[in-house]
Amino acid sequence: MKYRLWDKKKKEFIKDTFYIDPEGILLDSQLKPMKLKRFIVQESIGCKCTKGLPIFEGDIIRHYNCGGVASEGLHVHGDVGYVFRDDDYPEYRYESFFYDETGYIELLDNEYTVVGHIFDDQYKDHEDNSKFWAEKYDMLDDNMGMF
């Protein structure tokens, strides 16, 4: 599996090599233990997006093959949400920004585009604002508008 680390102190993904030993201890490139409290470990879900990048839990993804009336009455093409692992299900899931439901991620390459991650300031400021995400990614149906 592939992993990435979010550094909570620096507010960025680390670019250095790191390891996770069989006991789950986080090690730096010189095999010295790292302070787990400082980092958030995110796992790749095993497929790539339309840009050829691996998709990780915590990524904000856009899905093109769906649409409908969103929770705020917006008629949208596609969906945007964030990826997470639910311990009650074997597959990764995503939480939609538009619909009052949780979707399943089929592990098919090129079905989704990574458009950000949950540590983005935009996500924190607009997590529950469907109209913001629909306008940002030009997903509103101009003929339908809002219901």
Summary of the structure (lengths in Angstrom):
residues: 147
radius of gyration: 17.1
end to end distance: 43.6
largest distance: 58.2
contacts: 382
relative contact order: 0.18
helix: 11%
strand: 45%
